[in-house]
């Protein structure tokens, strides 16, 4: 089996490079140690990476040891006003692309994806919300958090008719089966 590497780049890389600041870059592989470094406007900081600034909105980054290359394009619209706290923990977009949801701390912010206008903020978890997932209907949201609970929310009115408990550790992942008829959740303690 051919090893598969992937590259990740600091989310605001275009602003960092424009300001001539260092921008972090990492190369990941499931069976190898992750390689971390920095890029600058002029070049990569060490021999593990090389970069080519194609334009102010596009950069190509290569992890030299694996010969893996990825082009990164900056988003045409950014909604920085959605969270006033730390970086978002989790984000999801509806199948139609009309709505998005982002979590930061205990807050769950539902927003219009094109304009960034906040539709509503959902509150109810007693600890940080780690993961969110829209149901296929785009009208219902599933969340999981460090309070070891899952919550099912109505996007239309913001209510939370169902709270599921049972995890012994914080919820770390969510998935839907059969168009949302069944859900699967994982935690640091297992499924």
N, C-alpha and C positions, 0 to 999 in steps of 0.2 A: 504494500500500500504506500502510495506517495504521501509524504508528510504535507499537511495543509497548514500554512501560516496565514495569519491575517494581521493587518496593521490598523492601529487606532491612533487618532490624532486629537489633540486638544480641541474642544468644541468651538472655541472662539479664535481659532488659528489665524484667520484672515486679519483680525484686529491686532493680534499679537505681532504678526509679521509686518504689518503696516507701521506699527509703532517701533519696529526694530527690537522687539523683545524676544526672549527665548520661548519656544513653543514645544511642549512635550510630545513625544511620539513613542509608541510601543509596538513591538512585534510579538504576537502570541502564537502558541502552538500547544495543543493538549498534552503532548509528551515531552516538551522541552521547557526550560526556564524562560519566562518572559524577558525580553530584551527592552530596556528603557533608555531613552536618550532625549536630546533636544535638537530642534532645528532653529536656525536664524534666517533672516532675510537672505543672507549670502550663501549659506550652506548648512549641512548637518554638522554637529559638533564632534562626532567621532566616526570611525571607519565602518561602524555597523549600519549606518543609514546614509543615503544620498537623497537629495531633493532637487526638484526643478520647478521653480515658480513660473508657471505658464502664464498666469495673469493675476491680478489682485483678487480674483475669485476662484482660481484653480491652482492647485499644487500637486505634483506627482512625487510620491515618496517611495523609495525602494529600500527594502531590508536586504543589504548586500549579501550576508552569509546564505540566505535562502533564495536569493534572486526573486523575491516577491515584491511586486510593484502595485500601488494603488493610487488612483487619482481622487482627490478630494475637491468637492465643489462647495463653496459656501452657500448657505440658504439664501433665497431671494427675499424672504421675509423672516424676521426674527421677532418673537414675542417675549421680550425680556421682562415685561411688567407682570407676567403671570405669577411669579414667585418673588416675594420680598425677603425671603430667608436664604438658606443655603441653596446649593445646586439641587435640581430636582432629583428625586429618588427614582421615579418611574414615570413613563409617559405612554399613552396609547391614543390612536386615532380611529374614529369609526370607519366602517367599511365604505361608507359613502364619501368619507373625507371631509364632511361638514363640521364635525365636532372633534375636539381633542380633550384629553384630561391629563393633568400633571399633578404629581404629589411633591410636597416639600414639608417635611415634618408631619404633623397630624392633619394638615390641610389637604383637601382634594379639590382642585380647581377645574371646573368644566368650562371650556372656552370654544368660541367659534374659530375654526382653524384658519380661515382666510383673513379675518380682521384682528384676531387676538382678543376680541371683546369677551369679557368674563360673563358666562351665563349664570353660574352660581358656584358657591363654595360649599362643599359638603363637609360636615363635621360629625364626629361620632366615635372615631377610634381614640383610645386613651394613650396611645403611643404612636411613634412614627409609622406612616403608611409606606410599605416597601414595594408593593406591586399593585397594578391596576389592569383591568381587561374589560373592554366593552363586549357585551353579548352580541351575537350576530344581528339582533333586531335594531341595534344602535340606540335603544331606549333604556337599556338596563346596564348597570356597571357592577363589576365584581372587584372588591379590594381586599387586600391582605396586609396585615401589619405586625409590628413588633409586640402588639398586645395579644398575639397568638390567636386572633380571630379573623374570620372572613365576613365581609358585609356585602349584601346585595342592595343596590340603590336604584331608585327610579330617577332617570335623568329629567323627566318631565316635571316632577314636583319636588325633587330633592329628598324624598322620604327614604328611609331605610327599613323596609318591612321584615328583613331577615338578617340575623346575626348567627353565624355558625362558629361553634367553639369545639375544642378537642385537641388542638395542637399543643404540645408541651414546650415548644420552642417558637421563636418568631417565624411568621410565614414569609417564605422567600420566593415562591413561584406560583403561578396560576396557569391553568389551561382549560379549554372548553372541548367537550366531546359531543358529537351529534348535534350540531347547531345550538349548543348551549343547554341541551337537555341534561347533561351531566357535566360536573366540574371536577377538576383534579387540582389539589394544592400540595405544595411541599414546604417543608420547614427545615431548619438546621438539624432537626431530629428525625427527618425522613418524611415519607408521604403520609 
